[in-house]
Amino acid sequence: MDTNRALDVAVAAVRKGGDIARMRLGDPGYVTWKGHRDVVCEASFYVQNAIASTIQAEYPDAGILGEEGPDDAPLPVDAPELWIIDPICGSLNFVQGIPYFGVSVALRAEGNICVGVVYDPCRDELFAATLDGAATLNGRKIYVQQISEGIEAWSSSIVGTDWPHTGERRDQTRMILGMMIGQVNDCNLMGSPALGICNVACGRMHAYWHLDLKIWDIAAACLILQRAGGVFTDEHGNTWLYSDGGYIATNAVIHGWTLNCIQAGLKV
């Protein structure tokens, strides 16, 4: 697998999809609900189709796993090369006309996420990484920010999260937030997990966590974070590969503090 070529294809794909998303901001088309608080709109399908067609023009035999289906297609989880697409990470923001959402593409090959690209079309910010290369923002190398050590680092940190759609994990998130907000500098609701993780990667925030995400939410962003020097695990501090939806992304210095706070909230 030529990761440089794959990166070029991923960049072209997210830019093409991002252009459509930016033009459709404020005009999402029809809006439906996949579940409680889980929105999808017509524009998402146009964005995903544009991304997929760009990839398939260069890799016609590759597997495609997109958030928006199609629902009747078999999941190509065993494909040697699997492209993972989140056409609009931040769907509720997008539907409401809020210009904060990401377009995400990752490539899994030989058992690893080897290419990750997340594009913020409203700010024209493109985060990218390969398994053996640096993490970049618009071509400039990026690194997580390590502001201090120990409890001072935790109390000074800027942390991001988002709400699970419903159920026990939403209640657990509320409990954890209630504890965390008294310990850190600030805790922000982002509206886009992919951009939240990328903002940790480039040093704007120090941690991002969520209790209920899917692989397309994090596949590209987690590689970008790790190549920027960050740490990415499940909500129990174990490898993220076997997570059932909970993830922690940090600058490494405060990973233990973030984990301890989340675990304390989960045990309440």
QUIJO-V703089 format. One record per pair of residues at least 24 apart in sequence whose ideal C-beta (glycine too) atoms are under 6 Angstrom apart, sorted by the first residue. I is the first residue (numbers start at 1). J is the second residue. D is the distance in Angstrom with one decimal. If there is no record, write none. Layout:
BEGIN
((I J D) (I J D))
END
This chain:
BEGIN
((1 109 4.7) (3 114 5.4) (3 115 5.8) (3 130 4.5) (6 107 5.3) (6 115 4.8) (7 115 5.2) (7 130 5.6) (9 58 4.8) (10 105 4.6) (10 115 5.4) (10 117 4.3) (11 117 5.7) (12 54 5.6) (13 51 4.5) (13 54 4.0) (13 55 5.4) (13 105 5.5) (14 103 4.7) (14 105 5.2) (14 117 5.1) (14 119 4.0) (16 50 4.9) (16 54 5.4) (17 47 4.4) (17 50 4.9) (17 51 4.2) (17 103 4.8) (18 103 4.6) (18 119 4.6) (18 121 3.4) (20 46 5.5) (20 47 5.1) (20 50 5.5) (21 47 5.0) (21 88 5.9) (21 121 5.4) (22 121 4.2) (26 97 4.7) (28 95 5.0) (31 95 5.7) (36 165 5.8) (36 166 4.5) (37 165 4.3) (38 165 4.9) (39 91 5.1) (39 92 5.4) (39 95 5.4) (41 95 5.3) (44 68 5.3) (44 87 4.9) (44 88 5.1) (47 87 3.9) (48 85 5.8) (48 87 3.9) (51 85 5.3) (55 83 5.2) (67 216 4.7) (81 109 4.9) (82 108 4.5) (83 107 5.6) (84 216 5.3) (84 219 4.4) (86 216 4.0) (89 192 4.9) (89 194 4.0) (90 191 5.0) (90 192 3.3) (93 191 4.4) (100 191 5.6) (101 192 5.2) (102 192 5.1) (102 194 4.2) (102 195 4.5) (104 194 4.6) (104 220 4.5) (105 220 6.0) (106 219 3.6) (106 220 3.9) (113 219 5.7) (113 223 4.8) (116 220 3.4) (116 223 3.6) (116 224 5.1) (117 220 5.7) (118 194 4.9) (118 198 5.2) (118 220 5.1) (118 221 5.4) (120 195 6.0) (127 198 4.4) (127 224 5.1) (129 223 5.0) (129 224 4.4) (129 227 4.0) (135 201 5.7) (135 224 4.9) (135 227 4.0) (135 228 3.9) (137 202 5.3) (142 201 5.8) (142 202 4.2) (142 228 5.2) (143 228 5.3) (143 229 5.2) (144 203 5.9) (144 228 5.4) (144 229 4.8) (144 230 4.5) (144 251 3.8) (145 203 3.3) (145 251 5.9) (146 251 5.5) (146 253 4.9) (153 253 4.9) (153 254 5.2) (154 254 5.1) (154 257 3.9) (156 185 5.4) (157 184 4.9) (157 185 5.8) (157 206 4.0) (157 254 5.4) (158 185 5.7) (158 186 5.2) (158 205 4.6) (158 206 5.6) (159 184 5.2) (159 187 4.7) (159 207 4.6) (160 188 4.9) (160 190 4.6) (160 196 4.4) (160 205 5.2) (160 208 4.3) (161 209 5.3) (161 210 6.0) (162 189 5.8) (162 190 5.7) (162 210 5.7) (164 211 5.5) (164 212 3.7) (169 211 4.3) (169 212 4.6) (172 211 6.0) (172 266 5.8) (173 211 5.6) (175 265 4.6) (175 268 5.4) (176 262 5.5) (176 265 3.3) (179 261 5.9) (179 265 5.5) (180 261 5.1) (193 217 4.6) (194 221 4.5) (197 221 3.7) (197 225 5.4) (197 249 4.6) (198 224 5.8) (200 225 6.0) (200 230 5.9) (200 249 5.2) (201 225 4.4) (201 228 4.0) (201 230 5.9) (206 251 4.9) (206 254 5.7) (207 250 4.2) (207 254 5.8) (207 258 4.8) (208 249 4.7) (209 248 4.7) (210 247 5.7) (211 246 4.6) (212 245 4.4) (213 245 5.7) (213 247 5.8) (218 247 5.8) (225 249 5.2) (231 255 4.7) (235 262 5.6))
END
